[in-house]
Amino acid sequence: MRAGDAAFSALRKAVFRALIFCVALACILLSLVRLEGARSGVEISEAFAGTTPVRIYAQPEADGPVVVVAHGFAGSLQLMEAYALSIAQSGYRVFSFDFEGHGRNPVPMSGDVNKIEGTTQRLIDETRRVMTFAIAETGWDGSVALLGHSMATDVIARAALADARVGPVIGISMFSQAVTGQAPTDLLMITGDWEPMLRDAAVDAMQAVEPGAGEGDTVEAGDLIRRAVVAPNVEHVGVLYSPTGLREAVAWLDRSYGRSSEPKLAMTGGWIALLLGAIVAMAWALAAFLPQVVGRRVPLETRQLLIASGVPAVIAPLTAMWIDIGALPVLVADYLMVHLLIYGVVQLAILRYFNVPFGRMGWIGLIALLVWGIGAFGMGLDRYAANFTPNGTRWLIVAVLALGTVPFMVADALTTAGGRAPFWHRLVARAAFFLSLAAAVALDFEGLFFLIIILPVILLFFIVYGLMGRWVAQHQGALAAGLGLGLILAWSLGVTFPLFSAAG
C-alpha cells in the first residue's frame, strides 16, 4: 500500500471512530435523561426493615395504598424498578426490597431449599416483615398489595394465604402450587410471550376457577377475581419492562382499590439497553488510544485448538466434583471456582506445551478495562438494572472466585489469540467450556442444579465484556485482557450469586 493510501485509510478509521464516539456519547446522554426522567416526580429513599434493605418510591405527599414489590432468584430490587416507578407514578406507595442472600441484603438465605417450611418459609416471613414495616412507615390501614417476579410469585402467593393484611396479588412469570381455585382471591398473572410453560400454568390457574377460561380473560366467582395476560414479544426478564405488563398492573391495582389513574409508565427497558450498548460502543472508540505494546498473535492450529479446548473440558468436571472446599456462603460458587481453576490451569499447561507465547503485560490496558468494565458499565447496570456493588461478605467471595476466574480467562484469551482468532475458534473454545459445565451438572444434578441458573450470566459476560476485552487485547495483549476479564468475571459472579448458609 502506498504511503498516501495508508494515510488516507488511517484518517478514515480515525474519523469513523470519532463518529462512533460522538454517537455513543449522545446515546449515553439521551439514555440518562430518559432514565432519570422516569424517576421525576417520585421521591426515592432507602431504609431497612430489620436487616432487609428497602427502597421506597412515592410521590411527594402521596397517600395511596401500599404495594410491596419482590424480585426473583438471583435478582435484586433494581430489576423491579420499572414496576416500582410506574406504580408510584400512579399515587401508590411502593416498598421494594432485596430478599435474604440477594442484592445488598447482608443476611444469607438459609434453610432447606427443597422444602416449603425451609427457605421458602423464611422468604415468606421476610416479605411479611417488610409489609409490617411499610404499614408502620405510612400509617396505611387498608390491605397491602404484593407484586413479585418468578421465584417471588410463590412467596407472595403463600404470604397471601397466611396473612389477612394482603389484598391484591400480582404475579409476573408466575408459578406456585399454592394457587388453587379458591385462593388467592385477588390475583393478576402477567406472563411473557416466550414463556410457554408459565403461560400454561397461568391458564391452569384460570381454569381452576372457570373451565375454558384463558389468556386475556377475567374470571370471577363470588369474592374471587382472577386475570391472566400475556406481555407480547418478551421472555423471563423482558417481561419486567413490557408496557403491557406495566399498564395491566396499574389497572389491576386501580380496580382493587377503586382508584382511577392515568399512569406515567416507566418505559426504561429500551433506554437501559441503549445506555449499556453505548458504553460498550464507546469502549471500542477509546481502545484506539491505548498504546500498542504487542503484535498480532498467530491463532492456534486446528489440532492445538481442539486439544486445548477439549482436554480441560473433560478433566475439569471429572476432577472438581471430588473437591469440596466448603468455604463460601454462596450456592455452587465453591464448585465453580474449583472448576474454573482446574480448567484454566490445564489449558495454560497445554498452551505452554505447544510453546504458545504468553506475551507482554499491558498494564494500561488492564487498568482501562477494569475502570470501564466496572466503573462505567457496571455502575450503569447497578443504578438502573441489577445490583453490581459488593458489600460485606461479597468482597471475600469476589477475592476467592478470582482464584479460579483469573487463570481461566487468561487461558481463554491466549487460546483465542486475544480475540483475533477466527470466529469458529472462539465458538469452539466457548462451547467446550459450557459443555464442561453441563457435564458437571449431569454428574451431580441435585448438588449443582443452580449452575444452570447462573449460565446466562456467564454467557452475557462473554458477549459484553468479551468484546471489550478483545479490543484491549488488540493493543495491550492477551495477558492484560485475560487478567482484566478474570477479575471482572469474579466481580460479576460475586455480586450475582445468592448468599446461602446451611445453618438456620
BANU-505351 format. One record per residue (C-alpha): residue in one letter; x, y negated, z negated. Coordinates in steps of 0.5 Angstrom, whole numbers, padded with zeros to 4 digits, always signed. Last residue first. Layout:
BEGIN
AXYZ
...
***
This chain:
BEGIN
G-0061+0044-0121
A-0055+0046-0118
A-0054+0048-0111
S-0052+0041-0109
F-0053+0038-0103
L-0051+0032-0099
P-0055+0031-0092
F-0049+0031-0087
T-0050+0024-0083
V-0045+0020-0086
G-0039+0025-0087
L-0041+0027-0080
S-0040+0020-0077
W-0034+0019-0081
A-0030+0026-0079
L-0032+0024-0072
I-0029+0017-0073
L-0022+0020-0076
G-0022+0025-0070
L-0023+0020-0065
G-0018+0016-0067
L-0013+0022-0067
G-0015+0024-0061
A-0015+0017-0057
A-0008+0016-0060
L-0005+0022-0058
A-0008+0022-0051
G-0004+0016-0049
Q-0005+0009-0050
H-0007+0006-0043
Q-0011+0012-0040
A-0012+0015-0047
V-0016+0008-0049
W-0021+0009-0044
R-0022+0017-0045
G-0023+0015-0053
M-0028+0010-0051
L-0032+0015-0047
G-0031+0021-0052
Y-0034+0016-0057
V-0041+0016-0053
I-0042+0023-0050
F-0037+0027-0054
F-0041+0024-0060
L-0048+0025-0058
L-0046+0032-0057
I-0043+0032-0064
V-0050+0029-0067
P-0054+0034-0063
L-0050+0040-0066
I-0052+0038-0073
I-0059+0041-0073
I-0056+0048-0070
L-0050+0047-0076
F-0056+0048-0081
F-0057+0055-0079
L-0050+0057-0082
G-0052+0061-0088
E-0058+0064-0085
F-0055+0065-0078
D-0049+0068-0080
L-0045+0071-0074
A-0050+0068-0069
V-0049+0061-0073
A-0041+0062-0072
A-0043+0065-0064
A-0046+0058-0063
L-0041+0054-0066
S-0036+0058-0061
L-0041+0057-0055
F-0040+0049-0057
F-0033+0049-0057
A-0032+0053-0050
A-0037+0049-0047
R-0034+0042-0049
A-0027+0045-0046
V-0030+0048-0040
L-0034+0041-0038
R-0028+0037-0039
H-0024+0042-0034
W-0030+0041-0030
F-0030+0034-0030
P-0023+0034-0027
A-0017+0032-0032
R-0016+0025-0034
G-0020+0025-0041
G-0013+0024-0045
A-0011+0030-0041
T-0017+0035-0042
T-0013+0040-0047
L-0009+0034-0050
A-0015+0030-0052
D-0018+0037-0055
A-0012+0038-0059
V-0012+0031-0062
M-0020+0032-0063
F-0019+0039-0067
P-0013+0037-0071
V-0016+0031-0073
T-0023+0034-0074
G-0021+0039-0079
L-0017+0035-0084
A-0022+0029-0083
L-0027+0033-0086
V-0024+0033-0093
A-0023+0025-0092
V-0030+0024-0090
I-0033+0028-0095
L-0029+0024-0100
W-0032+0018-0098
R-0039+0021-0098
T-0038+0022-0105
G-0039+0014-0107
N-0042+0011-0100
P-0041+0012-0093
T-0044+0007-0088
F-0047+0009-0082
N-0054+0010-0084
A-0058+0010-0077
A-0062+0005-0072
Y-0062-0002-0073
R-0056-0004-0078
D-0052+0002-0078
L-0052+0003-0071
G-0049-0004-0070
M-0044-0002-0075
G-0042+0004-0072
F-0041+0001-0065
A-0037-0005-0067
G-0033-0004-0074
I-0033+0004-0073
G-0032+0005-0066
W-0029-0002-0064
V-0024-0002-0070
L-0022+0005-0070
L-0021+0005-0062
A-0017-0001-0063
I-0013+0001-0068
L-0011+0008-0065
G-0010+0004-0058
I-0005-0001-0062
W-0002+0005-0065
G+0000+0008-0058
M+0003+0015-0060
R+0008+0018-0055
G+0007+0024-0051
F+0004+0031-0053
P+0008+0035-0048
V+0005+0041-0046
N+0010+0046-0046
F+0005+0052-0045
Y+0007+0055-0052
R+0006+0048-0055
L-0001+0048-0051
I-0003+0055-0055
A-0001+0052-0061
L-0005+0046-0061
Q-0011+0050-0059
V-0010+0055-0065
V-0009+0049-0070
G-0015+0045-0067
Y-0020+0051-0067
I-0017+0053-0074
L-0018+0046-0077
L-0025+0045-0073
H-0028+0052-0076
V-0025+0050-0083
M-0028+0043-0083
L-0035+0046-0080
Y-0035+0051-0086
D-0034+0046-0091
A-0039+0042-0088
V-0045+0047-0088
L-0049+0043-0093
V-0046+0038-0097
P-0043+0038-0104
L-0036+0039-0101
A-0031+0044-0104
G-0034+0051-0103
I-0027+0053-0100
D-0031+0059-0097
I-0026+0063-0091
W-0029+0069-0088
M-0033+0066-0083
A-0027+0062-0081
T-0024+0067-0078
L-0029+0070-0073
P-0032+0063-0071
A-0025+0060-0070
I-0021+0066-0066
V-0026+0067-0060
A-0027+0059-0059
P-0020+0059-0060
V-0018+0064-0055
G-0023+0061-0049
S-0021+0054-0049
A-0013+0054-0049
I-0013+0061-0045
L-0018+0058-0040
L-0015+0051-0039
Q-0008+0055-0038
R-0011+0059-0033
T-0014+0053-0029
E-0007+0049-0029
L-0007+0044-0034
P-0008+0037-0032
V-0002+0033-0031
R-0002+0026-0035
R-0001+0019-0032
G+0004+0015-0035
V+0004+0013-0042
V+0005+0006-0046
Q+0001+0001-0042
P-0001-0004-0047
L-0009-0005-0048
F-0012-0011-0044
A-0015-0006-0039
A-0019-0003-0046
L-0023-0009-0046
A-0027-0008-0040
W-0029-0001-0042
A-0030-0003-0049
M-0035-0008-0047
A-0039-0002-0044
V-0039+0002-0050
I-0042-0005-0054
A-0047-0006-0048
G-0050+0001-0049
L-0050+0000-0056
L-0054-0006-0055
L-0058-0003-0050
A-0060+0003-0053
I-0062-0001-0059
W-0066-0006-0055
G-0070+0000-0052
G-0072+0002-0059
T-0074-0004-0062
M-0081-0005-0060
A-0083-0008-0067
L-0091-0008-0065
K-0094-0015-0067
P-0100-0012-0070
E-0107-0016-0069
S-0110-0013-0075
S-0117-0012-0077
R-0118-0009-0084
G-0123-0003-0087
Y-0117+0000-0091
S-0118+0007-0087
R-0119+0004-0080
D-0114-0001-0081
L-0109+0004-0083
W-0111+0008-0077
A-0110+0002-0072
V-0103+0001-0075
A-0101+0008-0074
E-0104+0008-0067
R-0100+0002-0065
L-0094+0005-0067
G-0095+0011-0064
T-0097+0008-0057
P-0091+0003-0057
S-0086+0009-0058
Y-0080+0008-0062
L-0081+0014-0067
V-0083+0018-0062
G-0076+0017-0058
V-0073+0021-0064
H-0077+0028-0063
E-0078+0027-0056
V-0081+0022-0051
N-0085+0021-0045
P-0092+0019-0048
A-0094+0019-0055
V-0099+0024-0056
V-0105+0023-0061
A-0108+0028-0066
R-0114+0025-0071
R-0117+0027-0077
I-0123+0025-0082
L-0125+0029-0088
D-0131+0025-0092
G-0136+0030-0089
A-0133+0033-0083
E-0130+0028-0078
V-0126+0029-0072
T-0122+0024-0067
D-0120+0027-0061
G-0114+0024-0057
E-0111+0031-0057
G-0116+0037-0058
A-0122+0039-0061
G-0125+0046-0059
P-0126+0048-0066
E-0127+0043-0071
V-0124+0042-0077
A-0119+0048-0076
Q-0119+0046-0069
M-0115+0039-0071
A-0110+0042-0075
D-0109+0047-0069
V-0108+0042-0064
A-0103+0038-0069
A-0099+0045-0069
D-0099+0046-0061
R-0097+0039-0061
L-0091+0041-0065
M-0089+0047-0061
P-0089+0043-0055
E-0085+0037-0057
W-0084+0033-0050
D-0090+0029-0051
G-0088+0026-0058
T-0093+0028-0063
I-0097+0023-0068
M-0102+0026-0073
L-0107+0022-0077
L-0110+0025-0083
D-0115+0022-0088
T-0118+0029-0092
P-0111+0032-0093
A-0114+0037-0093
Q-0120+0041-0092
G-0119+0045-0085
T-0112+0046-0088
V-0105+0042-0088
A-0100+0045-0093
Q-0097+0049-0087
S-0094+0043-0085
F-0091+0041-0078
M-0092+0034-0076
S-0088+0030-0071
I-0090+0024-0074
G-0095+0025-0080
I-0099+0019-0082
V-0103+0020-0089
P-0109+0016-0091
G-0110+0015-0098
V-0105+0018-0104
R-0107+0016-0111
A-0110+0023-0112
D-0103+0026-0112
A-0102+0033-0111
L-0105+0035-0104
A-0103+0028-0102
A-0096+0030-0104
R-0096+0036-0100
A-0098+0033-0094
I-0092+0028-0095
V-0087+0033-0096
D-0089+0037-0090
T-0089+0031-0086
A-0082+0029-0089
M-0079+0034-0085
S-0081+0031-0078
H-0083+0024-0080
G-0087+0021-0085
L-0092+0016-0087
L-0096+0016-0094
A-0102+0011-0095
V-0103+0009-0102
S-0110+0008-0105
G-0112+0002-0109
D-0110-0002-0115
W-0104-0005-0112
G-0100-0009-0117
T-0094-0010-0112
E-0088-0008-0116
A-0091-0003-0120
I-0095+0000-0115
A-0089+0001-0110
F-0085+0004-0116
T-0090+0009-0117
M-0091+0011-0110
V-0083+0011-0110
R-0084+0016-0116
R-0089+0020-0112
T-0084+0021-0106
E-0079+0023-0111
D-0083+0029-0114
I-0085+0031-0107
L-0077+0031-0105
R-0076+0035-0111
Q-0082+0040-0109
T-0079+0041-0102
T-0072+0043-0105
G-0075+0049-0110
E-0082+0050-0111
I-0083+0050-0104
K-0078+0056-0103
N-0073+0057-0098
V-0069+0050-0099
D-0068+0053-0106
G-0066+0047-0111
S-0062+0041-0110
M-0061+0035-0105
P-0055+0030-0107
V-0056+0024-0111
P-0052+0018-0108
N-0058+0016-0104
R-0055+0012-0098
G-0057+0015-0092
H-0059+0022-0095
G-0058+0027-0100
E-0064+0025-0104
F-0069+0022-0099
D-0068+0015-0097
F-0073+0010-0098
S-0079+0006-0094
F-0083+0001-0098
V-0088-0003-0094
R-0093-0008-0096
Y-0099-0009-0091
G-0100-0015-0087
S-0100-0013-0080
Q-0093-0015-0079
A-0091-0010-0085
I-0094-0004-0081
S-0090-0006-0074
L-0084-0007-0079
A-0084+0000-0082
Y-0086+0003-0076
A-0080+0001-0072
E-0076+0001-0078
M-0076+0009-0079
L-0069+0011-0077
Q-0066+0005-0082
L-0069+0009-0088
S-0065+0015-0086
G-0064+0021-0082
A-0061+0028-0083
F-0068+0031-0084
G-0074+0027-0083
H-0075+0020-0086
A-0081+0017-0091
V-0085+0011-0091
V-0089+0009-0097
V-0095+0004-0095
V-0098-0001-0100
P-0105-0004-0098
G-0105-0012-0096
D-0103-0018-0101
A-0098-0021-0097
E-0095-0028-0100
P-0089-0028-0095
Q-0090-0022-0090
A-0087-0015-0093
Y-0082-0010-0092
I-0079-0007-0098
R-0072-0002-0097
V-0072+0003-0103
P-0065+0007-0105
T-0067+0012-0110
T-0063+0012-0116
G-0069+0010-0121
A-0074+0007-0115
F-0068+0002-0113
A-0069-0004-0109
E-0067-0008-0103
S-0071-0014-0099
I-0074-0015-0093
E-0078-0021-0092
V-0082-0021-0085
G-0084-0027-0081
S-0078-0025-0076
R-0076-0018-0076
A-0077-0016-0069
G-0074-0023-0067
E-0067-0020-0070
L-0068-0014-0065
R-0070-0019-0060
V-0064-0024-0061
L-0059-0018-0062
S-0061-0015-0056
L-0060-0021-0052
L-0053-0023-0055
I-0051-0016-0053
C-0054-0016-0046
A-0050-0022-0045
L-0044-0020-0048
A-0044-0013-0043
V-0046-0018-0037
C-0040-0022-0039
F-0035-0016-0040
I-0038-0013-0034
L-0036-0019-0030
A-0029-0020-0033
R-0028-0012-0031
F-0030-0013-0024
V-0026-0019-0023
A-0020-0016-0026
K-0021-0010-0021
R-0022-0015-0015
L-0015-0018-0017
A-0012-0012-0018
S-0014-0009-0011
F-0012-0016-0008
A-0005-0016-0011
A-0004-0009-0008
D-0006-0011-0001
G-0001-0016-0001
A+0004-0012-0004
R+0003-0007+0002
M+0000+0000+0000
***
